[in-house]
Amino acid sequence: MSIMRSVLLAGAESVWLREKAMRYPFVRRSVSRFMPGESADEALDACRRQQEQHGTGTILTHLGENLSSLSEAEAVTRHYLELIDRVAAMGLDVQVSVKLTQLGLDLGLDACHQNLWQIVARAESHGNTVWIDMESTKYVDPTIELFRRARARSPRVGLCLQAYLYRTKADLEALLPLGPAIRLVKGAYREPPDLAFPKKADVDENYFQLAARMLQPDVPQGTFLGIGTHDEHLVERLRSVMASRPAGPASHEFEMLYGIQRPLQARLVAERAPLRILISYGEFWFPWYMRRLAERPANVLFVAKSMFAR
Ligand SMILES: Cc1cc2nc3c(=O)[nH]c(=O)nc-3n(C[C@H](O)[C@H](O)[C@H](O)COP(=O)(O)OP(=O)(O)OC[C@H]3O[C@@H](n4cnc5c(N)ncnc54)[C@H](O)[C@@H]3O)c2cc1C
């Protein structure tokens, strides 16, 4: 892992830095590149524009991480229930993606399951789907456990897996018999070398192998692969695998973050490749924003320039 990436990911965990940085207008300005606004109204408006102007569906995530009380987790749950109802009333193709720590994962597995299940059941009642984000490694086991519990009750739930973890190959094999919806990403947290590939080239190769595994003919019907990456080389490698073989049982779509690799997003739309854009919103954007900077340290230059912009 590069020093810059390490420093930025350590910064993502700093409460002191968060409290300072969020007050600076130039930081707030540079966040807007990745986030259309803090409120659900602004995010929904961006979803509508994305659908009308580019014909692509979206995924909404309300930013926030660890909580200290179950009542906070219940408030987040109510927020998502209302959001799912609003999406249905607006007739938009918008899914939601939740972080289980926001639904009370640190406060008890059963309570978190209750919250997650309410959201999945509400989405199912509208014919919609819920994604579960993957957080740092200490949450991987309980996240998979809660995905399994929800998946046993409804197919309208998908799980994010991270290609930087050595364990993901085995996790994926164990989940495949379910015919699951899996969003594959490289992984955005600071993980030690005994748990995650330290070299980017190894993460990229593992990503390719895992995605290619899901496209094989022996996976169950209903398997869905969300290709969550902005890596153009990887995208083209996977597209050529798909073009060179008869289609397997798994369906797929590309998934990218709002504001990142816009030319690649436009090209996929023009070439009629299935694409969905993840839009984040909320007031608790600092750690998420630092992870976006860490993904591309050149972004730090962009932030520096924003210091002098009016
Ligand atoms: C839909 C979606 C959902 C995600 N959910 C999760 C999750 O639940 N858990 C998790 O750990 N991670 C999640 N991530 C983040 C993911 O783990 C990676 O950190 C992130 O996608 C960057 O990796 P990459 O695959 O785009 O490849 P990289 O090799 O990092 O990037 C490829 C190219 O994309 C561009 N790029 C990538 N990131 C940025 C950026 N921030 N700013 C500007 N350009 C950039 C650059 O041109 C770069 O060269 C998600 C990503 C996506 C797209």
The ligand as a Tripos MOL2 file, in Angstrom:
@<TRIPOS>MOLECULE
LIG
   53    58     1     0     0
SMALL
NO_CHARGES

@<TRIPOS>ATOM
      1 C1        -20.6580    0.6730   -6.7640 C.3       1 LIG1
      2 C2        -19.5270    0.5990   -5.7770 C.ar      1 LIG1
      3 C3        -19.7660    0.1930   -4.4790 C.ar      1 LIG1
      4 C4        -18.7230    0.0840   -3.5500 C.ar      1 LIG1
      5 N1        -18.9530   -0.4340   -2.3180 N.ar      1 LIG1
      6 C5        -17.9140   -0.7100   -1.5040 C.ar      1 LIG1
      7 C6        -18.0870   -1.4000   -0.2710 C.ar      1 LIG1
      8 O1        -19.2130   -1.7520    0.1010 O.2       1 LIG1
      9 N2        -16.9930   -1.6980    0.4780 N.ar      1 LIG1
     10 C7        -15.7190   -1.3140    0.0800 C.ar      1 LIG1
     11 O2        -14.7580   -1.6460    0.7850 O.2       1 LIG1
     12 N3        -15.5350   -0.6210   -1.0560 N.ar      1 LIG1
     13 C8        -16.5890   -0.3060   -1.8550 C.ar      1 LIG1
     14 N4        -16.3640    0.3700   -3.0310 N.ar      1 LIG1
     15 C9        -15.0550    1.0070   -3.2900 C.3       1 LIG1
     16 C10       -14.0440    0.0170   -3.8840 C.3       1 LIG1
     17 O3        -13.6480   -0.9090   -2.9200 O.3       1 LIG1
     18 C11       -12.7890    0.7490   -4.4010 C.3       1 LIG1
     19 O4        -12.1520    1.3840   -3.3420 O.3       1 LIG1
     20 C12       -13.0430    1.7840   -5.4850 C.3       1 LIG1
     21 O5        -14.0260    1.3520   -6.3790 O.3       1 LIG1
     22 C13       -11.7600    2.0790   -6.2800 C.3       1 LIG1
     23 O6        -11.3020    0.9280   -6.9080 O.3       1 LIG1
     24 P1        -11.4730    0.6330   -8.4750 P.3       1 LIG1
     25 O7        -12.0150   -0.7440   -8.5970 O.co2     1 LIG1
     26 O8        -12.2860    1.6910   -9.0980 O.co2     1 LIG1
     27 O9        -10.0390    0.5360   -9.0540 O.3       1 LIG1
     28 P2         -8.7440    1.4500   -8.9690 P.3       1 LIG1
     29 O10        -7.6690    0.6340   -9.5650 O.co2     1 LIG1
     30 O11        -8.5670    1.9910   -7.5970 O.co2     1 LIG1
     31 O12        -9.1140    2.6460   -9.9240 O.3       1 LIG1
     32 C14        -9.1810    2.5000  -11.3280 C.3       1 LIG1
     33 C15        -9.2220    3.8840  -11.9320 C.3       1 LIG1
     34 O13       -10.4540    4.5130  -11.5880 O.3       1 LIG1
     35 C16       -10.2530    5.8620  -11.2500 C.3       1 LIG1
     36 N5        -10.6290    6.0680   -9.8420 N.ar      1 LIG1
     37 C17       -10.8440    5.1120   -8.9080 C.ar      1 LIG1
     38 N6        -11.2110    5.6700   -7.7390 N.ar      1 LIG1
     39 C18       -11.1950    6.9950   -7.9430 C.ar      1 LIG1
     40 C19       -11.4660    8.1230   -7.1260 C.ar      1 LIG1
     41 N7        -11.8380    7.9880   -5.8580 N.pl3     1 LIG1
     42 N8        -11.3610    9.3500   -7.6730 N.ar      1 LIG1
     43 C20       -11.0080    9.5250   -8.9610 C.ar      1 LIG1
     44 N9        -10.7460    8.4960   -9.7920 N.ar      1 LIG1
     45 C21       -10.8240    7.2520   -9.2910 C.ar      1 LIG1
     46 C22        -8.8010    6.1720  -11.5090 C.3       1 LIG1
     47 O14        -8.6640    6.6290  -12.8270 O.3       1 LIG1
     48 C23        -8.1440    4.8190  -11.3730 C.3       1 LIG1
     49 O15        -6.9640    4.7310  -12.0870 O.3       1 LIG1
     50 C24       -17.4030    0.4750   -3.9610 C.ar      1 LIG1
     51 C25       -17.1740    0.8950   -5.2700 C.ar      1 LIG1
     52 C26       -18.1940    0.9540   -6.1770 C.ar      1 LIG1
     53 C27       -17.8940    1.3840   -7.5730 C.3       1 LIG1
@<TRIPOS>BOND
     1     1     2 1
     2     2     3 ar
     3     2    52 ar
     4     3     4 ar
     5     4     5 ar
     6     4    50 ar
     7     5     6 ar
     8     6     7 ar
     9     6    13 1
    10     7     8 2
    11     7     9 ar
    12     9    10 ar
    13    10    11 2
    14    10    12 ar
    15    12    13 ar
    16    13    14 ar
    17    14    15 1
    18    14    50 ar
    19    15    16 1
    20    16    17 1
    21    16    18 1
    22    18    19 1
    23    18    20 1
    24    20    21 1
    25    20    22 1
    26    22    23 1
    27    23    24 1
    28    24    25 2
    29    24    26 1
    30    24    27 1
    31    27    28 1
    32    28    29 2
    33    28    30 1
    34    28    31 1
    35    31    32 1
    36    32    33 1
    37    33    34 1
    38    33    48 1
    39    34    35 1
    40    35    36 1
    41    35    46 1
    42    36    37 ar
    43    36    45 ar
    44    37    38 ar
    45    38    39 ar
    46    39    40 ar
    47    39    45 ar
    48    40    41 1
    49    40    42 ar
    50    42    43 ar
    51    43    44 ar
    52    44    45 ar
    53    46    47 1
    54    46    48 1
    55    48    49 1
    56    50    51 ar
    57    51    52 ar
    58    52    53 1
@<TRIPOS>SUBSTRUCTURE
     1 LIG1         1 GROUP 0 **** ****
